[in-house]
Amino acid sequence: MDEKLYLLYLAGILALGISAQWLAWRLRLPSILLLLGFGFMASFLPEGPDEIIGREVLFPIVSLSVAVILFEGGMSLRFAELREVGPALGGLVTIGALVVWGLASVAAHFLIGFSPAISAVVGAIVVVTGPTVVGPLLSHIRPSRKIGSLAKWEGIVIDPIGAVLAVLVFEFIMQTGEGATWATPMWSIAKTIMVGVVLGVVTAYMMIFALKSYWVPDFLHNAFILAVLLSVFALSNYIQSESGLLTVTVLGLLMANQKHIPVRHIFEFKENLRVLLISCLFIVLAARISLSTLLDVGWTGLLFVAVLIVIVRPASVFLSTLGSSLNWREKVFLCFMAPRGIVAAAVGSIFSFELVHHAENLNLSEIGGTSEGALVVPVVFMVIVGTVTFYGLTAAPVARWLGLASPAPQGVLIAGADRWIRELAVVIKSAGFHVMLVDTNFRNITAARMQNLPAQCASILSDFVSEELNLGGIGRLLAATPNDEVNSLACMEFTHLFGRKEVYQLSPWDSGSGKRQSVSDHLRGRVIFGHGLDFYKIARRVTAGAQFKKTTITEEFTYHDFQQTHGESATLLFVIPESNRLRIVTADDSFVPKAGQTIIALIDARPEPVKPPAKSDDSNSSEPEESPAKSVESE
């Protein structure tokens, strides 16, 4: 292949991957669907990844990439979440995994026609789900904290379990004819757990000690951890096949839950790296599958996927959660959260190659003119496409139907609970939106609760708020404390959760001071309500009698009429379109409310007009005409 075309191919993979991610974000679809679609289109090129990159290089790259992805997944887990989900999680990754393995193996044998040995391998491969698909789905759905934590833990922990199970089954069938016994796989399980846990714990301790002792400069933190991560993964796999997945998961879990060094910057780096790796890996692996190979599987493959969705997953969930604290709604939701991802694709590709290589020793037959080993990859990819499509399109509606999630969360997390903030929160709540107030002043929190406002006495920057507080139904942050620095830090803290678009803060007191202003522009969230309208200016207006009012704009009473009625001092704060979404008005927003929309504004008190002296002629006296706003305005 020409060098220029080689460079073009590699750059094209990255461009296609990021384009798929962006398009999925715009269309609100699971990104893996578009990634697989672009990858299948790439399979029509004259040469595939095996010829361009080389199979000897491709598989190690895939394995190292999966290590990074699982490490990042492990860093998203918190031990505190286990208090609620521990028993259910234990059942899902043990009894549930065995149920999936057994039923999937039976289905692969009778539906597709695989031999019992290959069916057992395929059943083990489809046990895994994975953070590459579960994580984005949970971010899109935003379910309640308990069930979201359980689905996240299962999706990460089940990956090394499924991969190790596939290795053990493969090793067992490879020893067929040599007096294979159960002693070998049992020893392999013990060795895998021992190597994975010991290496993970020791490496985590060494990394924490090195970083805590400042042996590694700040600019090398991410590179240092990436190098150690990949090295220990390779070493673990060298000692015991596929134990590296368990090693990096344990390593990520311990790094996330230790309190000695900050790891947010490490997590953000790995998160960005994960997006790049997933974008490229799915396209490369899908490009290895031709349309003709998928057609070789035929309708039996589709039926196999249907059985996994309709029978296998519900059976594993309900059997493994017997006696747990989960209610029927949460169990049903879990039945719609089992998409397969990059780990299944990577493990399936590796084992397919090994099965084809050892086809003669295993006495594998052919199905439809294709070797059983060669059909493992298209079957696995059919499972990936089918499960991601089904769960990606149904999980969110099901979660909303079950009352475990709200569509496009419009609730507001408010940092601060002073008097005027409480009055604003009451109006927002009366408009039908969820609010949560967080303040360190217990008097403010007590007053908020007396007004039936959800409130927590804590610092907005504490781990309690980001990790323990139930933020179901909340989709944005409004930082409104008197401290501009705290407001900016809060926006930085919650950017990873809500996105930069949905973190807002009040205008700083020294807005417009140029380079001498207290907080630089790049450290802030989006400034709301207007430049110069800081905490104290709003507080003084409310003390002077200003009120937060909700008004409906109509054809008869336009926004211009509203301004004429209340004067130029009326400040537009929120707009509620007909779609019942809450739009926060920013300082740079030139939005003009239209008929049918409801607005929330801060309206100053107007002095009572002085009544003219009574006239002797009753026929000339008249009552002042009622303002047209009164018919559509409510405080």
N, C-alpha and C positions, 0 to 999 in steps of 0.2 A: 504494500500500500504506500502511495506517495506520502512524503512527510507532511506536506501541506494539508492533504486530505485527512491524515491522522490527527493533526492539530484541530482541524475543523470538526472532526467527529467528536473529540473529547470536549471541545468548547460547546458543541451543539447539545451534548448530553446535559451539561449544566444549564444552558439556556432553556432547554425544554423543561427541565425539572423545576426551575424557578418560575417559568411561565405557567406551568400546571398549578403550582402552589398559589400564585397570584389569582389565576382564573378561578380556582376552587374557592378562594376567599371572597371573590366578587359574587360568585353564584351561590355561595353558602352550601357547598357540597363537600363531601369528604375528599381531601386532596389525593388520597391514594387511588381513587377512581380515575382521575385524569392522568395521574402518573402512569398507571397501568395502561390506559388507553394510548398515551404517547409512546410508551414502550412497545406495545404491540404494533403500532405504526412503524416504529424503527426496525421491527423484525423483517420488513419488506426490503430493506437495504440489501445490496448484493453480498455484503460480508457482515457477520454478526460479531458480538463481543468476544466470542471464543477465538475467532480468527484475528481480530484487530488487537485486543488486549492480551489474549492468551489465557487459556484455562488455568495454567500453572500460576499465573499472577492474579487472575480474577478472583478465585476462591479465597486466597489469603486476604485480599483486600476486603472482600465481603465479610469475612470473619472478624477482621480488626474493626470494621465499621460497626458491626453488630455489637462488639464489645463497648464501643463508645456510647452507642444508643442505650444499652442496658445500664451502663454506669450512670448516665444522665437520668434514666428512669429510677434507679435506686436512690438518687439524690432528691427525688421528689417525694419520698416516703418519710413519714414521721411516726416514731414509736407511739406518740400520744394518741394517734388514730386507732391503735390496736385495742384500746380500752372498749371501744364500741364494736369493732368489727372482728376482733381476734378469733372468737369461736367460729363464726361463719366463714372467715377466711381459711382457717385450718381445714374445715370440711371441704371447701371448694378446691383447694390445691392438693388434697389427698383423695378422699372418696370421689369427689367430682372428677378429678383427673383420671382415676381408674375407670369410672363409668364411661367417660368419653372414649378412652382408649379401647375398652372392650366393645362398646356398641359400634364405634367407628370402624374397628377392625372387621367385625361381622358384616357391616354394611359394605365395606370395600371388597370383601370376598364374594358376597352373593350378588351385589349389584354390578360391580365392574368386572369381576372375574379374576381378581388377583389371587395368587396362591396364599395359603394361610400365613406363610412367612412374610411375604411382601405386604399382606394386609395388616399384619401386626406393626410393621414399620410405618406404614401410612397412617394407621390409627394413632401411633405415638406422635407423629409429626403434627397432626391436626389438633393435638391437645393444646398447643400453645396459642395464645392470642397476641399479646404484645403491646408495649407502650406506644409504638409507632402509629397504631390505629385507635387504641382505646383512649389515649391521652387527648388527641384532637377531637374525638367524639364527645368526651366529657367536657372539654372546653366549650364546645358548641352547645351542648345540652344544658350545662350548669345545673345538675341535679342537686338535691339536698345533700348536706355535708356527709351524713352517715353512709348513704348508699354510694355516693361519689367516691368516698375514700375506699370503700370495699372493692368497687370495680377497678379502681386504680391499683390497689395492692394486688388483686388477683392477676391483672394483666401483666404486671412486672414479675411477680414471684413465679407464675406458671411457666414463664419462658425457659429458665434453666431447668426446671423440672421436666418439661416436655422434651427438651433437647437431650438431656441425660437419659431419659426413658428411651428415646429413639436410638441412642448409641448402644444402650444395653441390649435392646432387642436385636439390633444389627450384629453386635458381637456374638450374641447367642446363636443366631441363625448361621453365622459364618463358621461356627464350630460344629455345625450339624455333620454327622458322619465321623466325628472325632471323639465321640463319647461326651457330648455336651451335657452338662449338669447345671442345676440351679445354683451351685456353689460359686461358679464364675460370675454370673451377674450380681449375686449378693455381695461378693467381694468388690466388684466394680462400683456398686452403689456406695458401700462404706468408704472406699478409696476416694471416690468423687466428692463426697460430702467432707471428708477429712481434708483433702487437698484444697477444695474451694474455700471452706471456712477458715482454715489455718492461714492460708496465703492472704485471704482477704483481710483478716484481723491484723496480722503482722504488718502488712503493707499499709493499712490505714493508720496504725500506731506510728510507723516510721514517718509517713507523710505529715501527720499532725505534729510530731515532734520537730521535724525539720522546718516546717513553716512557723511553728510557735517560737522556735529558737532564732528565727530570722536568718537561717542559713541560705534561704533562697530569696533573691530580690523580687520586688513586686512585679517587675516586667517579665519575669520568668515563671511566675506562678502557673499560668495556664499551660505553657509549654512543658514545664516540669511535670505537672500532674498528668498531662496527656502521654508523655514519654513513659512515666512509671506505670500508668494504666495499661498501655499496650504491651509493655515488657512483662508485667506480671500475668497478663492474659495469655501471652505466648508461652511463658514458663509453665503456667498451670496446665495448659493444653498439652505441653510436651510431657509433663509428668503423668497426666491422666486425661484421656481424650474427652473434650467438651466440658471439662470441669472449669474452664476459664469463664464460662457464662455465669456460673455460681460465684466465682471469685470476684468478678467486677460488680455483680449485684450486691454482694456483701460489702465490698469496698465503698460503693456509692451510698449504701444505707448508713454505714458507720460515719462517713464523712458528713452526711447531712444532719445527723443527730448529735454530733459532738458539739461542745460549747466553748472550745478552746480557741478556735480561729474562725474568722468570718469566711463563708464559702459562697456568698451570693454572686460575687464576680466570677467564680469558677462555674457555678451553675449556669449563669447567663452565657458564658463562653461555650459550654458544652451544649446548651440549648440551641445556639446558633449553628454550631457544628452539626448537630443532629438534623436540623432542617436541610443543610447542604447534603449530608450523607443520604438521607432518605430520598431526597429529590433525585439523586444520581442512581442510587442502588435499585430502586423500583424500575426505572427506565432500562437500566442495563440488564437486570434479570428478566424482565418481561420481553426484552428484545431477543432473548435466547429462545423464546417459544414462538414457533411458526403457527399460522392459522391452521395448516393441515394437521399439525400435531394435536391441536385442540379438537379438531373434527374427528380425529381417531378415537378420542374418548367418547364423543357422541352424547346421546341423551342419557346414557347410564351415569355419566359424570354429573349431569345436572340433577338427576335423581339422588345421587349420593349427597350432593350439597343440600338438597331439600330435606333429606333425612337428618343431616347434621343440625339443621335449623329447627325443624319441627319436632323431632323426637329426641335426638341425642342431648342437645343443650338443655331443654326443659327437664329431662330426666336427671341430668347431672346436678342441676341447681336444686331441685326439690328433694332429691335423695340426700345430697350433701348438707343441706341446711335444716334437716329435721331436728327439732329441739332447739334451734337457734332463736334469737330475739327478733329476727326479721319477720315482718308482716307479709301478707300475701301480695301487696302492691310492690314491695321491694323485691320479692322473689320473681314476680312477673317481669319487672324491669331488668333484672339480671339475665333473664332468658333472652333479652334483646341486646345483650352486650357481650358478644363473643366473636368479633371480627378477627380474622387472621391477618398477620402482617409480615414484616420483613424477616423475622426470625424463622417463620414457617417457610418462606421463600428460600432463604439461605440454606437452612437445614435440608429442605427437600432437594435443592439443586446439588448439594454435596453428596447426599446419599444416593441420588439417582445416578450420579457419575460412578460411585463405588459399586452400585448394584450392576450397572452395565459392564463394568470392568471385571466383575466376578460372576458374570452370568453363567458361564460354563460350570464353574464349581458349584453353583447353587441350583443348577438344572432348571433355570427359569424358562417358562414357556412364552408364547407370543399371544397377544390379544389384538385381533384385527390386523395382523401382519406386523405389529410393533412389539418389541421386547417389553416385558413387564417393568424392568428397571427403567427403561426410557419413558414409560408412561407415568412414572411417579411425579415428575415435574409438572406436566400439563394438568394432572389431577389436582396437585397442590395449588397451582395457580388458578384453576377453576374454583377451588374452595375459597381462595383469597378474594377473587373477583365477586363470587356469589355472596359470600358472607358480608363483605364490606358494602356491597350494593344494598343488600337487604337491611342490615343493621343501620347503615348510614342514613337510609331513607325513612326508617320506621322508629328508631330509638327515640328521637326527639318528640314526635307526636305521641308515642306511647307514654313517655315520661310526663308529658303535660296532661294526658288523659288520666293518668294515675295520680296526678297531683303532686308529683315529685320534682317538677321543674316548671318554670314559667317561660313562655316564649320571649326571646330577646329581653332579658331582664332589664327593667326600667327603674328599679329601685335605686335609692341614693344612700350611700354611706356618708354621713356628715361628721367631720372632725370638729368638735365643738358643740356646746349645748347651752350657750348663754341665752338670755331672755329673748332677744330678737331671732335667734336661730330656732328656738322652740316654737315661736309664733309662726315662722316660715314653715317649719316641719309640719305643724298642724294643718296648714293650708295644703301642702303637698300631699299629705295623707288623705285629706278630705277629697282630693282630686282622684284618689284611687291608686296611689303609688306607695310602695313600701319604703319606709325610711328606717335608718338605724343611726342613733346618735352615740358618739364616743367622746368622753371628756374625762379629764383627771379630777375635776371638781365634783365631789360627791353631792353637794347641794344642788348643782345644776342637774345632775342625773336624777336625784330625787324629785325635783320639780318636773322634769320631763316625764317621769313615770306617772306622776300624779295627773299629767295631761294625756295619759294613755299612749305615750310615745315609747317605742322600743329604745332602750338606752343601756349602755354598759360603762361602768366606771373603770377606765383603763387609758393608757396612752395609745394614741393612734399608731405610734411607732413600735409598739410592743409585739412580741411573738404571739401573744394571746389573740390579738385582733386578726392577724394574718393567718394563724393556724387553727385557732380554737373557735372563733366566733362564726356562727352560722350565717353565711352571706348569701343564702339562697334567695333568689329574686332580686338581688342587688347587682347593678351593672355599671355603676360609676361612683367616683369619689368626689365629694365637695369639701375641700379643706378650708375651714372658716374659723380657725382659732385666731386669737389676737396676735399670735407670734408668726411673723411672715416666714421665718426660717423653718419652724415646725411645719407650716403649710407646704413649703417646698419639699422638705424631706418626706412628708406623707405622700406627695405626688410621685416622687421618685420610688418610694417603697411599693406603691400599688400600681405602677405602670405595667409590671409583668403580669398582673392579674387582670386588670381592666383594659389595658392598652393605652397608649399615649393619648388617643383621641378622647378617652372618657375619664381623665383625671383633671379636675378643675380646682382653682384656688382664687381667693379674693385678691384684688389688686394690692400690692405692697404699699405701705404708708408713704414711702419715698419714690413712688413711681414717677418716672420722667427725670430722674437724677443722673441719667447717663451711666458712665462707668463707675460712678460712686454709689450707685444704688445698692442696697443691702444684699440683694440676691440677684445673681446674674440671670439673664433671660433663659439660657439653656438649662438652668436648674429648676425652672418653674413648670407648673402645669399650665393649662389654658386659663387665662385670666377671665373671670366672669363678671357680668353685670355692668362693667364699664371701667375704663382706666381712671384711677384716682378715687374710686368708690371703695375705700378700705373698710376694715372691721369697725373702726371707731366712728366713721362718718355715718354708716348705717345705724349703729347703736344710738348715736345722737338724734338721728331723724326719728327713730322709733320712740325714744324717750320724749321727744317733742310732740308725739301724737301720730306719727306716720303709721300706716297699717298695710299689711300684705293682703291684697284682695284678688279674688278670682273672678274674671269677667269673660263672658262669651261674646265673641265678635260676630255680628250678623250683617246682612245686607243693609238693614236699616240703621244699625249702630256700628259703623266702621271703626277701624283703628284710628283714623283721623279724628272721628268724633270722640273717641276715648281720650285722645291727647287734648282736644279742645275742652273737654269736660274737666279734666284733672290737671291741666297745665303742663308745662315743660318739665317740671320736677318729677313727674311720674316716671319711675324707672322700670322698664320691662325686664323681668327676671327669667321666666319660663314660658314656653309655648307648648300647648298640647294640641297637636293636629287631630284630624278626625280619626286617624289610625290608632289613637290612644297611646301614643308614644310621648315621652317627656323630653323636650328639647331645652337644653340649658343655653341661655343667651350669653355669648361671650362678648368681650370688650370690642372685638373687631367685627362683630356680626352686624350686617346691614339688613337682616331679615325683617320683613313687614308682615305681620299677621293678617290672615285673610278670613273671609266669612266662613263660619263653621268651626273655627279654631278657638280654643280657650287660652287665655293668658293669665299669668300670675305676675302682679306688679306691686312695687312699693309706692304707695300713694301718700303724699304728705297731707297732714290735717290742714284744712282751709278755715280761715277765721270766719266766724259766724257773721253774716251780713247784718249791718245796722238797720233796724226797721225804721222806715220813715214815720213821721208823726201821723197819727190818725186824722183823716179828713172828716169834716162834718157831713159831706155828701156821701151817703152810703152807696149810692149808685156808681160812684167812681172808684170804689175800693174793689180790689181783686186779689186772689191768692196767687203766689208765685207758681209758675208752671213747674211740674215735676221733671227732674232730669231724666232724659231717655235712658241713662245708664242704670237707673234704679230697677228697671224691669228685667234687666239681664245680669245684674251684678250681685254678688253675694260675698259677704265677708267671711 
